[in-house]
Amino acid sequence: MSEKSQFQLLKERRFLPFFLTQFFGAFNDNVFKNALVIMIAFRVAEDQVDILTNLAFGLFILPFFLFSAFAGQVADKFEKSMLIRRVKMVEFCIMLLASIGFYLNSIPLLIFVLFLMGSQSSLFGPVKYGYLPEKLSNHELMGGNGLIESSTFISILLGTILGGVLIALDSFVPISLAVLTFATLGYLSARHIPLCEAAEPNIKLDWNLWRATVNNLKILPEKKVVFLAVLGISWFWFFGSVFLAQMPNFSRTVLNGNEHVVTLLLTMFSVGIGLGSLLCEKLSGRRVEIGLVPVGAIGLAWFGFDLYWVSHQWPVFETADFGIGAVMQVSGAYRVCIDLAMIGVFGGLYIVPLYALVQERSDPNQVSRIIAGNNIINAIFMVVAALLGMVVLGVLGWSIPQLFLITVGLHILVCIYIFTIVPEFILRLIAWLLVSLVYRVKYKGLEKIPTEGPVVLVCNHISFMDPAIIMGRVRRPSRFVMYYKIFKTFGLKFFFKAAKSIPIAGKNQDPEMMEAAFASVREALADGDVVCIFPEGGLTPDGQIGQFKKGIERIITESPVPVVPMALNNLWGSMFSRYDKKVIKRRPRKFMAKVELIVGDPVPADQVSADYLQQLVIALKNQAEIANPLTAKSSSEKTD
């Protein structure tokens, strides 16, 4: 597997022109959008600011609901580089109309232009996220999505700064030249994007937007984990849009700041989410690691609440329009900046794995339509977010900090629901934390595990951490067959049940449980799942690979599926192994040791036997690059 950094993608034609195209597009959106929002916040009557601000954000994302389904069909039907070039040409025409709006100083016309920009973006979204999984391999998805999300929010930062500076010049010429220039740069970049074959050229376009939307939404629930990931993405945009939409008015009415304070606040958020997005590849080990999602969710709740708390206690001043220096002298100002930056960091950790998960686990022929469905759900959530802001601030007359508190409370409820329905997120988090904090895992051959269909994984059994290591490194959810006494361990049973582990007992211990276990394995394989077993029947007592039991042969006889041999190395001697025979003598050992997981080629069902699989696992373990002197010592003691 390639060990290239995500930044190496920026040197390749398959990624760089696309990266620049979407960067200039997002940058241009934010130059215009934030210039307009600042115009509304500081040039409109105070009693109209809240409603016009939220109306503007609502109209920008409304087209995602109206046109995304049709855009998804188009993105799957036609070659994507051609579509991107045409979308960029439309952007240039829209920016011409924006220039007229700035010349006339017409906020209603500029809000209409914002609606057109949302329409153009709704066409680009399915092409954008459908392009990535076609040009990037699975181990590049986290890095590629991290770069895209990071650049998107860095463009918010730069666009906000430039938009604020240009609108403050009080002349239509600089802002008009800027939006037209960046639209042109986006088009020129798009001309260098390589060809990308149509995913499903035989799709018949449905011009009935309502019917197309309904049919598109019906595709989403076909894969539960993808659907829940879409809901998680949509919730992030609800959460983020509530906070971002209020920044200009939050700066003015709560912090008593001017336009420059707005820029500072959005800078903190944008830098944070850029950093969080880029951290994803490093923290995930260059694979799609959904265990980062709960980490992001917890961080969003914590720092979102702290932002409410510090802003709720902000002192009231008789005068307003303070600059950055004056605002930063107020007690709590640094906490506000840190809260916004950390909301961004944890937002990146939350959103990037979800986008990568959707791209990785969706049907390749439907990726753009899945993304389109995601955009429709996003639009619904963001429209609701805009309505929530209008009701809470405009109708009820509550404060912006109270709106933040309501949003954080809803965030906690939504995350509890998603993580309860799909416990894989929490389980992967636990596995990721355990493995990352205790060991440094080096893996080889993970790509040999089939990406779809039923398969049985067999592995040697060295320590109690073996399932966590496998769960944390194998990207497909695995159902582990485990000894029933371990399954019933107090405090762990809940997690084993959530992971759909299969308890098993020996024939002499509980024949009914044994038969139930084999029945569960048959059912899991019939459903196309991954089943992982440790054929030795227990932990190794001496660090050596023991005799494989015949249960694997019965499993494959009843369910003829491929078997993938795997070998773990350098876990013998840890406190989770049986190196120390007595539990009371076990102590932390081999902390942060290098551990290897080596995967072999799949074995066809007709070649499976317990003895043959044992030989394959031994051969894989002999390929290990890390020598474990404790294993050699145990072998010597056994010989003696």
TORNU-511751 format. One record per residue (C-alpha): residue in three letters; x, y, z. Coordinates in steps of 0.05 Angstrom, whole numbers. Example, Ala and Ser with C-alpha at 12.3 -4.5 7.8 and 13.67 -1.06 7.14 Angstrom:
ALA,246,-90,156 .
SER,273,-21,143 .
end
This chain:
MET,0,0,0 .
SER,25,70,-17 .
GLU,48,111,42 .
LYS,43,178,7 .
SER,16,237,46 .
GLN,-50,267,27 .
PHE,-12,329,3 .
GLN,21,287,-52 .
LEU,-48,288,-86 .
LEU,-38,362,-99 .
LYS,18,343,-148 .
GLU,-25,297,-190 .
ARG,-69,317,-249 .
ARG,-126,272,-226 .
PHE,-134,315,-164 .
LEU,-101,384,-169 .
PRO,-144,416,-224 .
PHE,-207,390,-190 .
PHE,-182,416,-123 .
LEU,-169,485,-152 .
THR,-236,487,-187 .
GLN,-276,472,-125 .
PHE,-231,519,-84 .
PHE,-243,578,-130 .
GLY,-317,562,-132 .
ALA,-324,559,-56 .
PHE,-279,621,-49 .
ASN,-322,660,-98 .
ASP,-386,639,-63 .
ASN,-359,666,2 .
VAL,-331,731,-26 .
PHE,-401,747,-52 .
LYS,-442,716,4 .
ASN,-405,747,62 .
ALA,-402,815,28 .
LEU,-478,811,22 .
VAL,-488,788,94 .
ILE,-444,845,120 .
MET,-484,894,77 .
ILE,-548,868,109 .
ALA,-519,870,180 .
PHE,-492,941,176 .
ARG,-533,977,123 .
VAL,-604,954,137 .
ALA,-653,977,190 .
GLU,-640,940,255 .
ASP,-710,909,259 .
GLN,-700,876,191 .
VAL,-629,848,201 .
ASP,-647,782,234 .
ILE,-701,764,183 .
LEU,-661,785,121 .
THR,-598,749,146 .
ASN,-635,683,156 .
LEU,-676,694,92 .
ALA,-611,701,53 .
PHE,-582,636,81 .
GLY,-648,600,70 .
LEU,-652,622,-3 .
PHE,-580,600,-15 .
ILE,-593,528,6 .
LEU,-665,522,-20 .
PRO,-641,502,-90 .
PHE,-606,442,-61 .
PHE,-675,415,-43 .
LEU,-705,435,-110 .
PHE,-652,413,-160 .
SER,-605,362,-126 .
ALA,-643,300,-149 .
PHE,-640,321,-222 .
ALA,-567,341,-213 .
GLY,-551,272,-185 .
GLN,-582,238,-247 .
VAL,-542,283,-293 .
ALA,-477,271,-254 .
ASP,-484,195,-260 .
LYS,-507,198,-333 .
PHE,-453,243,-364 .
GLU,-378,251,-364 .
LYS,-361,293,-303 .
SER,-305,338,-328 .
MET,-351,365,-382 .
LEU,-406,378,-331 .
ILE,-358,415,-285 .
ARG,-336,461,-342 .
ARG,-408,478,-359 .
VAL,-425,492,-287 .
LYS,-366,540,-282 .
MET,-391,577,-344 .
VAL,-459,586,-310 .
GLU,-422,614,-249 .
PHE,-390,668,-292 .
CYS,-458,690,-319 .
ILE,-486,693,-248 .
MET,-428,736,-227 .
LEU,-444,785,-283 .
LEU,-513,794,-253 .
ALA,-482,802,-184 .
SER,-440,859,-212 .
ILE,-503,895,-234 .
GLY,-532,884,-164 .
PHE,-471,916,-131 .
TYR,-474,974,-181 .
LEU,-547,987,-163 .
ASN,-534,974,-89 .
SER,-597,930,-92 .
ILE,-601,881,-35 .
PRO,-664,846,-63 .
LEU,-628,833,-129 .
LEU,-566,809,-93 .
ILE,-608,761,-51 .
PHE,-637,734,-117 .
VAL,-566,725,-142 .
LEU,-552,686,-79 .
PHE,-609,640,-97 .
LEU,-578,630,-166 .
MET,-511,614,-135 .
GLY,-544,562,-92 .
SER,-575,533,-155 .
GLN,-507,529,-188 .
SER,-476,497,-127 .
SER,-532,445,-124 .
LEU,-511,423,-194 .
PHE,-437,420,-175 .
GLY,-445,381,-109 .
PRO,-462,311,-137 .
VAL,-408,318,-190 .
LYS,-357,340,-138 .
TYR,-367,283,-89 .
GLY,-381,232,-143 .
TYR,-314,249,-176 .
LEU,-272,233,-114 .
PRO,-286,158,-105 .
GLU,-276,148,-180 .
LYS,-206,179,-180 .
LEU,-182,162,-110 .
SER,-170,93,-80 .
ASN,-201,74,-13 .
HIS,-139,91,27 .
GLU,-138,160,-6 .
LEU,-210,178,9 .
MET,-198,206,79 .
GLY,-139,248,56 .
GLY,-175,272,-7 .
ASN,-238,290,30 .
GLY,-197,323,84 .
LEU,-164,368,32 .
ILE,-230,385,0 .
GLU,-265,401,66 .
SER,-204,439,92 .
SER,-199,481,29 .
THR,-274,494,29 .
PHE,-271,525,98 .
ILE,-205,560,86 .
SER,-241,591,26 .
ILE,-294,614,75 .
LEU,-238,648,114 .
LEU,-205,680,54 .
GLY,-271,697,20 .
THR,-296,728,84 .
ILE,-234,771,92 .
LEU,-234,793,19 .
GLY,-310,803,17 .
GLY,-308,845,80 .
VAL,-250,887,55 .
LEU,-280,899,-13 .
ILE,-349,916,11 .
ALA,-319,966,61 .
LEU,-289,1004,2 .
ASP,-359,1028,-14 .
SER,-350,1019,-89 .
PHE,-381,967,-135 .
VAL,-319,961,-180 .
PRO,-271,921,-135 .
ILE,-322,870,-111 .
SER,-349,861,-182 .
LEU,-280,850,-211 .
ALA,-263,801,-156 .
VAL,-324,755,-166 .
LEU,-315,756,-242 .
THR,-241,741,-236 .
PHE,-249,681,-190 .
ALA,-305,653,-233 .
THR,-258,656,-292 .
LEU,-202,622,-253 .
GLY,-250,566,-233 .
TYR,-268,554,-306 .
LEU,-195,554,-328 .
SER,-178,503,-274 .
ALA,-237,459,-296 .
ARG,-209,455,-366 .
HIS,-151,412,-339 .
ILE,-193,361,-301 .
PRO,-183,292,-333 .
LEU,-239,253,-365 .
CYS,-283,214,-317 .
GLU,-327,160,-346 .
ALA,-402,164,-335 .
ALA,-424,118,-278 .
GLU,-492,100,-308 .
PRO,-499,127,-379 .
ASN,-566,91,-391 .
ILE,-603,131,-338 .
LYS,-666,164,-365 .
LEU,-670,235,-339 .
ASP,-733,251,-301 .
TRP,-751,324,-312 .
ASN,-806,323,-260 .
LEU,-768,353,-202 .
TRP,-815,330,-148 .
ARG,-818,257,-173 .
ALA,-743,257,-184 .
THR,-732,281,-113 .
VAL,-779,228,-83 .
ASN,-746,172,-124 .
ASN,-677,197,-105 .
LEU,-694,196,-31 .
LYS,-718,124,-38 .
ILE,-646,103,-55 .
LEU,-617,127,11 .
PRO,-646,75,60 .
GLU,-621,16,18 .
LYS,-557,15,61 .
LYS,-571,33,133 .
VAL,-502,56,152 .
VAL,-499,102,90 .
PHE,-567,131,106 .
LEU,-548,145,178 .
ALA,-483,176,154 .
VAL,-524,222,109 .
LEU,-567,242,168 .
GLY,-503,255,208 .
ILE,-476,300,152 .
SER,-541,337,147 .
TRP,-542,349,221 .
PHE,-472,379,217 .
TRP,-496,429,166 .
PHE,-556,445,210 .
PHE,-510,456,269 .
GLY,-458,495,229 .
SER,-507,538,191 .
VAL,-540,561,256 .
PHE,-474,585,283 .
LEU,-446,614,218 .
ALA,-510,650,199 .
GLN,-510,687,265 .
MET,-437,709,265 .
PRO,-447,779,236 .
ASN,-505,795,282 .
PHE,-472,758,341 .
SER,-411,803,333 .
ARG,-454,866,329 .
THR,-507,854,382 .
VAL,-472,809,432 .
LEU,-398,826,427 .
ASN,-411,898,406 .
GLY,-360,890,350 .
ASN,-353,916,280 .
GLU,-341,882,212 .
HIS,-270,864,230 .
VAL,-293,825,291 .
VAL,-339,785,244 .
THR,-278,768,202 .
LEU,-239,746,264 .
LEU,-295,700,288 .
LEU,-303,667,220 .
THR,-227,662,215 .
MET,-224,622,279 .
PHE,-279,575,256 .
SER,-249,565,186 .
VAL,-178,553,210 .
GLY,-205,504,261 .
ILE,-245,463,212 .
GLY,-188,464,162 .
LEU,-141,436,215 .
GLY,-191,384,238 .
SER,-203,361,166 .
LEU,-128,353,154 .
LEU,-119,316,219 .
CYS,-167,262,198 .
GLU,-118,225,153 .
LYS,-65,224,207 .
LEU,-111,202,263 .
SER,-146,150,220 .
GLY,-83,116,195 .
ARG,-103,131,122 .
ARG,-167,92,123 .
VAL,-241,109,130 .
GLU,-245,112,207 .
ILE,-315,127,230 .
GLY,-292,121,303 .
LEU,-272,195,295 .
VAL,-345,215,286 .
PRO,-365,208,360 .
VAL,-302,246,379 .
GLY,-324,303,334 .
ALA,-395,300,361 .
ILE,-372,305,433 .
GLY,-326,363,417 .
LEU,-381,401,381 .
ALA,-427,394,441 .
TRP,-374,414,492 .
PHE,-348,476,457 .
GLY,-417,496,431 .
PHE,-442,498,502 .
ASP,-382,536,526 .
LEU,-393,588,471 .
TYR,-464,597,497 .
TRP,-440,602,568 .
VAL,-387,655,557 .
SER,-430,696,508 .
HIS,-490,692,554 .
GLN,-449,727,608 .
TRP,-420,779,561 .
PRO,-423,849,592 .
VAL,-470,901,562 .
PHE,-439,966,537 .
GLU,-474,1032,522 .
THR,-434,1040,458 .
ALA,-420,989,404 .
ASP,-379,982,340 .
PHE,-315,962,377 .
GLY,-255,939,338 .
ILE,-217,874,349 .
GLY,-170,905,400 .
ALA,-226,932,444 .
VAL,-267,868,440 .
MET,-207,824,458 .
GLN,-197,864,523 .
VAL,-265,840,548 .
SER,-262,781,596 .
GLY,-281,717,559 .
ALA,-261,742,489 .
TYR,-205,691,482 .
ARG,-254,636,503 .
VAL,-301,657,448 .
CYS,-244,651,397 .
ILE,-220,585,424 .
ASP,-291,557,426 .
LEU,-303,575,353 .
ALA,-235,546,333 .
MET,-249,481,370 .
ILE,-319,476,341 .
GLY,-284,478,274 .
VAL,-232,426,293 .
PHE,-283,376,319 .
GLY,-329,393,261 .
GLY,-274,370,214 .
LEU,-264,306,253 .
TYR,-339,295,249 .
ILE,-355,311,176 .
VAL,-295,283,137 .
PRO,-303,209,158 .
LEU,-378,213,143 .
TYR,-367,238,73 .
ALA,-313,185,61 .
LEU,-359,131,89 .
VAL,-415,150,42 .
GLN,-368,149,-18 .
GLU,-336,83,3 .
ARG,-398,43,19 .
SER,-446,69,-34 .
ASP,-460,31,-98 .
PRO,-407,58,-148 .
ASN,-462,67,-200 .
GLN,-504,110,-153 .
VAL,-452,152,-117 .
SER,-474,218,-148 .
ARG,-547,204,-135 .
ILE,-531,185,-63 .
ILE,-494,251,-57 .
ALA,-553,286,-89 .
GLY,-599,253,-38 .
ASN,-551,275,16 .
ASN,-555,347,-10 .
ILE,-631,344,-9 .
ILE,-631,322,64 .
ASN,-577,375,78 .
ALA,-622,427,47 .
ILE,-681,407,89 .
PHE,-640,410,152 .
MET,-610,478,133 .
VAL,-678,507,115 .
VAL,-703,484,183 .
ALA,-641,516,214 .
ALA,-657,582,180 .
LEU,-729,577,202 .
LEU,-707,561,273 .
GLY,-663,624,273 .
MET,-721,666,247 .
VAL,-770,640,298 .
VAL,-724,641,359 .
LEU,-694,710,343 .
GLY,-749,745,303 .
VAL,-814,717,332 .
LEU,-797,696,403 .
GLY,-746,752,411 .
TRP,-695,708,446 .
SER,-621,721,444 .
ILE,-568,691,398 .
PRO,-534,655,457 .
GLN,-601,622,474 .
LEU,-606,599,401 .
PHE,-536,568,409 .
LEU,-559,531,472 .
ILE,-621,504,437 .
THR,-578,479,380 .
VAL,-529,444,426 .
GLY,-586,410,463 .
LEU,-615,385,397 .
HIS,-545,362,376 .
ILE,-538,318,437 .
LEU,-606,286,424 .
VAL,-592,273,351 .
CYS,-524,242,364 .
ILE,-552,197,418 .
TYR,-604,173,368 .
ILE,-554,160,312 .
PHE,-503,125,355 .
THR,-557,82,387 .
ILE,-586,61,320 .
VAL,-517,47,290 .
PRO,-471,27,348 .
GLU,-415,15,297 .
PHE,-394,88,306 .
ILE,-383,80,381 .
LEU,-352,11,374 .
ARG,-302,36,323 .
LEU,-287,94,370 .
ILE,-272,46,427 .
ALA,-230,1,383 .
TRP,-193,61,354 .
LEU,-179,90,423 .
LEU,-156,24,453 .
VAL,-111,7,396 .
SER,-84,78,386 .
LEU,-70,89,459 .
VAL,-39,20,473 .
TYR,-5,-3,408 .
ARG,23,21,342 .
VAL,-8,-25,291 .
LYS,26,-39,225 .
TYR,-17,-76,175 .
LYS,-5,-111,110 .
GLY,-53,-139,58 .
LEU,-119,-109,83 .
GLU,-139,-97,11 .
LYS,-144,-173,3 .
ILE,-207,-176,45 .
PRO,-266,-175,-4 .
THR,-303,-108,-2 .
GLU,-371,-141,-11 .
GLY,-404,-207,2 .
PRO,-398,-259,57 .
VAL,-329,-278,82 .
VAL,-298,-313,142 .
LEU,-236,-285,174 .
VAL,-191,-333,214 .
CYS,-135,-309,258 .
ASN,-88,-333,312 .
HIS,-109,-313,382 .
ILE,-55,-281,426 .
SER,-90,-231,471 .
PHE,-157,-203,493 .
MET,-142,-142,449 .
ASP,-143,-183,385 .
PRO,-216,-167,367 .
ALA,-205,-93,380 .
ILE,-144,-92,334 .
ILE,-181,-128,279 .
MET,-243,-85,287 .
GLY,-201,-22,286 .
ARG,-164,-42,222 .
VAL,-213,-81,179 .
ARG,-259,-30,147 .
ARG,-319,-77,141 .
PRO,-359,-90,205 .
SER,-341,-159,232 .
ARG,-382,-206,275 .
PHE,-336,-242,324 .
VAL,-349,-312,349 .
MET,-326,-312,422 .
TYR,-327,-357,483 .
TYR,-392,-346,520 .
LYS,-360,-331,588 .
ILE,-321,-273,557 .
PHE,-385,-251,522 .
LYS,-420,-247,589 .
THR,-365,-208,623 .
PHE,-395,-155,668 .
GLY,-391,-86,637 .
LEU,-372,-112,568 .
LYS,-434,-152,549 .
PHE,-470,-89,524 .
PHE,-413,-74,475 .
PHE,-408,-146,451 .
LYS,-483,-148,438 .
ALA,-479,-81,402 .
ALA,-425,-109,357 .
LYS,-470,-170,343 .
SER,-417,-217,370 .
ILE,-436,-290,372 .
PRO,-426,-327,438 .
ILE,-406,-400,433 .
ALA,-396,-457,482 .
GLY,-363,-525,477 .
LYS,-406,-585,460 .
ASN,-396,-613,530 .
GLN,-412,-546,563 .
ASP,-476,-525,527 .
PRO,-493,-562,463 .
GLU,-554,-517,451 .
MET,-512,-454,454 .
MET,-462,-485,407 .
GLU,-516,-502,356 .
ALA,-545,-432,363 .
ALA,-477,-403,349 .
PHE,-469,-442,285 .
ALA,-539,-422,265 .
SER,-522,-348,277 .
VAL,-459,-355,235 .
ARG,-500,-386,178 .
GLU,-550,-329,182 .
ALA,-495,-276,184 .
LEU,-461,-304,122 .
ALA,-527,-311,86 .
ASP,-537,-236,99 .
GLY,-469,-221,67 .
ASP,-434,-204,132 .
VAL,-362,-214,154 .
VAL,-352,-266,209 .
CYS,-286,-270,247 .
ILE,-265,-332,286 .
PHE,-204,-354,325 .
PRO,-199,-428,307 .
GLU,-151,-444,364 .
GLY,-211,-440,410 .
GLY,-177,-397,462 .
LEU,-117,-353,477 .
THR,-49,-384,465 .
PRO,-17,-407,530 .
ASP,54,-401,504 .
GLY,55,-351,446 .
GLN,54,-405,394 .
ILE,-2,-419,344 .
GLY,-42,-478,370 .
GLN,-81,-531,333 .
PHE,-141,-505,293 .
LYS,-206,-538,313 .
LYS,-253,-568,262 .
GLY,-309,-518,273 .
ILE,-285,-477,214 .
GLU,-295,-537,168 .
ARG,-367,-544,191 .
ILE,-379,-469,179 .
ILE,-354,-472,108 .
THR,-390,-537,93 .
GLU,-456,-505,114 .
SER,-439,-437,82 .
PRO,-388,-444,24 .
VAL,-355,-375,26 .
PRO,-283,-351,19 .
VAL,-239,-353,81 .
VAL,-185,-301,92 .
PRO,-127,-321,137 .
MET,-95,-268,182 .
ALA,-38,-268,231 .
LEU,-25,-222,291 .
ASN,45,-212,316 .
ASN,81,-183,377 .
LEU,23,-184,425 .
TRP,51,-241,467 .
GLY,78,-215,532 .
SER,28,-158,540 .
MET,-16,-155,601 .
PHE,-75,-176,557 .
SER,-41,-242,540 .
ARG,-29,-303,583 .
TYR,46,-292,588 .
ASP,36,-282,662 .
LYS,-4,-343,683 .
LYS,-36,-312,743 .
VAL,-81,-251,732 .
ILE,-57,-218,796 .
LYS,15,-217,768 .
ARG,-3,-184,702 .
ARG,24,-115,694 .
PRO,28,-64,638 .
ARG,79,-88,588 .
LYS,94,-72,515 .
PHE,60,-5,520 .
MET,58,28,450 .
ALA,93,-33,421 .
LYS,93,-43,346 .
VAL,41,-96,329 .
GLU,31,-128,261 .
LEU,-33,-152,227 .
ILE,-16,-191,164 .
VAL,-72,-212,117 .
GLY,-65,-269,66 .
ASP,-101,-285,1 .
PRO,-173,-310,5 .
VAL,-180,-386,5 .
PRO,-236,-415,-37 .
ALA,-288,-455,2 .
ASP,-269,-521,-32 .
GLN,-197,-515,-7 .
VAL,-213,-501,65 .
SER,-190,-547,120 .
ALA,-170,-532,192 .
ASP,-99,-559,181 .
TYR,-89,-520,116 .
LEU,-113,-455,147 .
GLN,-67,-466,207 .
GLN,-7,-474,159 .
LEU,-27,-410,123 .
VAL,-32,-370,187 .
ILE,35,-397,211 .
ALA,66,-377,145 .
LEU,37,-307,150 .
LYS,64,-300,221 .
ASN,133,-321,196 .
GLN,130,-261,148 .
ALA,128,-214,208 .
GLU,182,-161,209 .
ILE,182,-152,284 .
ALA,216,-205,326 .
ASN,186,-220,394 .
PRO,239,-249,442 .
LEU,185,-268,492 .
THR,154,-315,441 .
ALA,221,-348,429 .
LYS,231,-353,505 .
SER,164,-387,514 .
SER,179,-436,458 .
SER,245,-453,491 .
GLU,213,-464,558 .
LYS,161,-509,526 .
THR,215,-550,493 .
ASP,254,-556,557 .
end
